[in-house]
Amino acid sequence: MAVDNPASKSASARLDELTDLATPLGIRTVVTLRIPDQIAAGVHHLDDLAKSCDADPQALARLLRFLAHRGVFAEESPDEFSLTDIGELLCDRTAGGHGAYLDFDSLGSRTDLAFLALPQAIRTGEPSYAAVHGRDYWSDLDADPAMRAYFDELMRSQQRTTAPQVATLYPWQQVGSVTDVGGGSGGLLAELLVTHPHLRGTLVDRPQPVATAAERFAERGVADRAEVVAGDFFSPLPAGADVYVISRALTDWSDKHAAVILRRCAEAAGSSGRVLVVEVMPTEPYVPHLSPYDLIMLVSVGGRERGVDDFIALGAEAGLALTATYSGTGGLTLFEFQADRAAED
Ligand SMILES: C[S@@+](CC[C@H](N)C(=O)[O-])C[C@H]1O[C@@H](n2cnc3c(N)ncnc32)[C@H](O)[C@@H]1O
């Protein structure tokens, strides 16, 4: 059997492969029509698959054969399709699963479609999501509770590995009160309050995640020590907590915006409080240049991946000096800042 050696292909053929839209959009189409789910449930014949999603059988056959050529399906006998190992991944509808991400009606596809206005993002350095979808990313989530719930669940699944580490890495025994700024649906704050029964907490975020967080605090038995505030981290934050945590939210913003958010935290923390930036530093393969993730942040929300020095520089921009760092697994890094007295003098 001939081996497909990319190096032996002409530059033109390689360019065609790099710019092909039929494959990524074709895969998203079969996911949206739930073809992989039907095959996994035992429906294999073209006519039955077409009936299941009200498709034109001939058009569907052309798409399935094209994707069979790309290794997504196998045509075991004429008009009988099965899933390859790639195709099986498309059935995963859990948060973070390929099926959930690639469905055209999902937040994942909406995020990727912001690339349609990439020239605008590159010219301006601003996100292109609104140019494609008519409103910015966060307003889109505000307007669609199901999409917001999916986003919160995705964050929660990531917090399952980070939150227990944040709860043990930092000396919370020395802290009385903590405010989680942009705390989402409350996974991290709940973990802190469960692990440290002396701690009181406040969570600030947009209205829907704040409501979900309140439910989570009740479920985990910490509602009597947790307050929720529907607010905006570009406006003054509730003052007086010992520690202001901002977890994995600065990556969503440009340097200019991220510095404003940090300044709001610094103002609320005052001279005695601390600001604790929690970030997952990009490790391979999710680093800029190797992965599209940094560009996804640009087109969707105008954010960017940053390294350690970038976070320290952002802190300085907001009048904060680094006082300690704590490292966990998988790139998890905690940056503790305090008001920069030298800068104040
Ligand atoms: C990437 S998520 C991180 C959530 C959580 N801190 C975590 O570590 O999983 C960023 C959060 O910032 C919130 N956010 C976005 N814009 C905001 C704003 N203007 N004011 C307050 N929160 C905002 C979002 O709703 C979202 O929950």
Ligand as a Chemical Component Dictionary entry (heavy atoms), coordinates in Angstrom:
data_LIG
# 
_chem_comp.id                   LIG 
_chem_comp.type                 NON-POLYMER 
_chem_comp.pdbx_formal_charge   0 
_chem_comp.three_letter_code    LIG 
# 
loop_
_chem_comp_atom.comp_id 
_chem_comp_atom.atom_id 
_chem_comp_atom.alt_atom_id 
_chem_comp_atom.type_symbol 
_chem_comp_atom.charge 
_chem_comp_atom.model_Cartn_x 
_chem_comp_atom.model_Cartn_y 
_chem_comp_atom.model_Cartn_z 
_chem_comp_atom.pdbx_ordinal 
LIG C1  C1  C 0  -12.280 31.932 31.803 1  
LIG S1  S1  S 1  -13.568 32.185 32.940 2  
LIG C2  C2  C 0  -12.777 31.729 34.458 3  
LIG C3  C3  C 0  -13.761 31.329 35.504 4  
LIG C4  C4  C 0  -13.143 30.881 36.835 5  
LIG N1  N1  N 0  -12.466 31.977 37.504 6  
LIG C5  C5  C 0  -12.219 29.699 36.643 7  
LIG O1  O1  O 0  -11.062 29.769 37.072 8  
LIG O2  O2  O -1 -12.663 28.699 36.056 9  
LIG C6  C6  C 0  -13.658 33.969 33.063 10 
LIG C7  C7  C 0  -14.822 34.480 33.896 11 
LIG O3  O3  O 0  -14.824 35.905 33.820 12 
LIG C8  C8  C 0  -16.184 36.316 33.848 13 
LIG N2  N2  N 0  -16.346 37.682 33.330 14 
LIG C9  C9  C 0  -16.271 38.089 32.038 15 
LIG N3  N3  N 0  -16.485 39.418 31.964 16 
LIG C10 C10 C 0  -16.720 39.839 33.244 17 
LIG C11 C11 C 0  -16.965 41.109 33.808 18 
LIG N4  N4  N 0  -17.011 42.226 33.045 19 
LIG N5  N5  N 0  -17.125 41.204 35.150 20 
LIG C12 C12 C 0  -17.049 40.083 35.939 21 
LIG N6  N6  N 0  -16.786 38.839 35.444 22 
LIG C13 C13 C 0  -16.634 38.731 34.111 23 
LIG C14 C14 C 0  -16.871 35.302 32.983 24 
LIG O4  O4  O 0  -18.276 35.305 33.183 25 
LIG C15 C15 C 0  -16.184 34.013 33.423 26 
LIG O5  O5  O 0  -16.873 33.375 34.460 27 
# 
loop_
_chem_comp_bond.comp_id 
_chem_comp_bond.atom_id_1 
_chem_comp_bond.atom_id_2 
_chem_comp_bond.value_order 
_chem_comp_bond.pdbx_ordinal 
LIG C1  S1  SING 1  
LIG S1  C2  SING 2  
LIG S1  C6  SING 3  
LIG C2  C3  SING 4  
LIG C3  C4  SING 5  
LIG C4  N1  SING 6  
LIG C4  C5  SING 7  
LIG C5  O1  DOUB 8  
LIG C5  O2  SING 9  
LIG C6  C7  SING 10 
LIG C7  O3  SING 11 
LIG C7  C15 SING 12 
LIG O3  C8  SING 13 
LIG C8  N2  SING 14 
LIG C8  C14 SING 15 
LIG N2  C9  SING 16 
LIG N2  C13 SING 17 
LIG C9  N3  DOUB 18 
LIG N3  C10 SING 19 
LIG C10 C11 SING 20 
LIG C10 C13 DOUB 21 
LIG C11 N4  SING 22 
LIG C11 N5  DOUB 23 
LIG N5  C12 SING 24 
LIG C12 N6  DOUB 25 
LIG N6  C13 SING 26 
LIG C14 O4  SING 27 
LIG C14 C15 SING 28 
LIG C15 O5  SING 29 
# 
